[in-house]
Amino acid sequence: MSNVIRERQERRLILLEGISQGLKHSEIATQIGVNRWVILNDLRFMRNNRDPELKEAQNAQEQIRVNKPSIASISNEKFLNMTGMTFQEKSFRNMIDFNKQVLMRILNSKNQNAAIMSLPKSIRKTLKNNGIITKGWHKCEITLKTLDYLFR
C-alpha cells in the first residue's frame, strides 16, 4: 500500500512540472513511461483533493498558452507575406467572384430585398455569413464593402 502512495507522489511531482511547462498529458505519460490513463487518474485525484500546487501549475500552463502564437496566426502571416492579403480577404474575394452573377442580378433589380429573398436559403445564408449581404431579417441589402469591391 505504501508503495502505491510513494509512486503516486513521485508521479505527482513530475505531473506538476510537466503541466507547468505546458506539456500535454500524453507527453507527460511518455516521459514517465506509464499509460496516459494513469496520469489522468492522478490528475483527477489531485483535483478532488484540491491540490494547491495543481492550480499554480495550471496557471503557469495558461500563461504559456497565451504567449504561444497559434498555428492559425502563423499560417495567416505566411499567407499575408506571400499574397499581400489575409485569408479572410481572400475568401471574401473568392465568394464575390463565385457569386458575381447573383450579385449583379440583385443590383439590377428594383428591390434588392425582394431579389435577395427570392434566392435559395442556402445561398442567402452563405452570403450573410461571409459579409456580402447584411444580416437583417426584414431588410437585406448588399454591403458597402461588397459594392466597393464589385465596382473597382
C-alpha positions as a printed Julia matrix, in Angstrom:
152×3 Matrix{Float64}:
   0.0    0.0     0.0
   2.77   2.46    0.89
   4.49   1.61   -2.42
   1.42   2.81   -4.35
   1.34   6.06   -2.37
   5.07   6.61   -2.94
   4.67   6.04   -6.71
   1.74   8.46   -6.84
   3.82  11.1    -5.02
   6.68  10.67   -7.49
   4.27  10.94  -10.44
   2.64  13.97   -8.8
   5.87  15.95   -8.85
   6.6   15.04  -12.47
   2.98  15.75  -13.41
   3.08  19.21  -11.79
   6.35  20.01  -13.51
   5.03  18.86  -16.89
   1.81  20.84  -16.56
   3.69  24.0   -15.6
   5.88  23.55  -18.7
   2.79  23.31  -20.9
   3.12  19.63  -21.8
   0.14  17.5   -22.78
  -0.96  14.56  -20.65
   0.25  12.06  -23.24
   3.71  13.69  -23.32
   3.96  13.52  -19.52
   2.89   9.86  -19.6
   5.57   9.12  -22.19
   8.22  10.78  -20.02
   7.28   8.7   -17.0
   6.69   5.54  -19.0
   3.12   4.9   -17.87
  -0.25   4.78  -19.58
  -1.99   8.1   -20.2
  -4.93   6.94  -18.1
  -2.67   6.67  -15.06
  -1.79  10.35  -15.48
  -5.43  11.3   -15.93
  -6.36   9.3   -12.83
  -3.63  11.04  -10.81
  -4.81  14.39  -12.11
  -8.4   13.62  -11.11
  -7.17  12.54   -7.66
  -5.29  15.84   -7.29
  -8.35  17.85   -8.35
 -10.59  16.0    -5.9
  -8.14  16.69   -3.08
  -7.87  20.34   -4.17
  -4.11  20.28   -4.52
  -2.91  23.93   -4.33
   0.18  23.26   -6.41
  -2.0   21.92   -9.23
  -3.74  25.3    -9.52
  -0.36  27.06   -9.7
   0.85  24.65  -12.39
  -2.33  25.19  -14.4
  -1.89  28.96  -14.15
   1.66  28.62  -15.47
   0.38  26.41  -18.29
  -2.24  29.02  -19.19
   0.44  31.73  -19.34
   2.45  29.58  -21.75
  -0.62  29.06  -23.96
  -1.41  32.78  -24.02
   2.12  33.74  -25.02
   2.48  30.98  -27.62
   1.4   32.03  -31.13
  -1.32  29.85  -32.58
  -0.84  27.78  -35.72
  -3.62  29.72  -37.44
  -1.93  33.08  -36.85
   1.39  31.74  -38.13
  -0.3   30.38  -41.26
  -2.15  33.65  -41.76
   1.12  35.62  -41.51
   2.8   33.37  -44.09
  -0.18  33.74  -46.43
  -0.14  37.53  -45.92
   3.56  37.68  -46.78
   3.07  35.58  -49.93
  -0.09  37.19  -51.32
  -0.4   40.57  -49.62
  -3.84  39.71  -48.22
  -5.24  37.71  -45.33
  -7.27  34.5   -45.5
 -10.43  36.47  -44.72
  -9.84  38.95  -47.55
  -9.08  36.16  -50.0
 -12.15  34.12  -49.05
 -14.29  37.29  -49.29
 -12.99  37.97  -52.79
 -13.48  34.35  -53.84
 -17.07  34.42  -52.6
 -17.82  37.61  -54.51
 -16.23  36.25  -57.69
 -18.1   32.97  -57.34
 -21.47  34.69  -56.79
 -20.91  37.61  -59.15
 -23.86  36.75  -61.43
 -26.23  36.53  -58.48
 -24.95  39.81  -57.06
 -25.31  41.61  -60.4
 -28.87  40.29  -60.7
 -29.61  41.71  -57.23
 -28.04  45.07  -58.11
 -30.01  45.34  -61.36
 -33.32  44.63  -59.64
 -35.58  47.46  -58.43
 -35.95  45.99  -54.95
 -32.76  44.46  -53.54
 -34.54  42.94  -50.56
 -37.06  41.1   -52.75
 -34.28  39.86  -55.05
 -32.29  38.57  -52.07
 -35.33  36.88  -50.53
 -36.01  35.1   -53.83
 -32.62  33.36  -53.57
 -32.44  29.87  -52.05
 -31.94  29.93  -48.3
 -28.54  28.21  -48.54
 -27.15  30.93  -50.83
 -28.58  33.69  -48.62
 -27.01  32.08  -45.55
 -23.63  31.78  -47.25
 -23.72  35.39  -48.43
 -24.71  36.62  -44.96
 -22.03  34.57  -43.2
 -19.34  35.97  -45.49
 -20.45  39.6   -45.07
 -21.58  40.04  -48.67
 -25.15  40.96  -47.76
 -26.4   42.48  -44.5
 -27.64  40.2   -41.75
 -31.1   41.7   -41.45
 -34.28  39.67  -41.27
 -36.66  42.21  -42.8
 -34.39  44.31  -44.96
 -31.4   42.7   -46.65
 -29.07  44.52  -48.99
 -25.59  44.26  -50.4
 -22.92  45.64  -48.07
 -20.8   48.68  -48.9
 -17.64  46.58  -48.79
 -19.07  44.3   -51.48
 -20.15  47.25  -53.64
 -16.69  48.76  -53.31
 -15.07  45.51  -54.46
 -17.53  44.96  -57.33
 -17.08  48.42  -58.84
 -13.3   48.69  -58.56
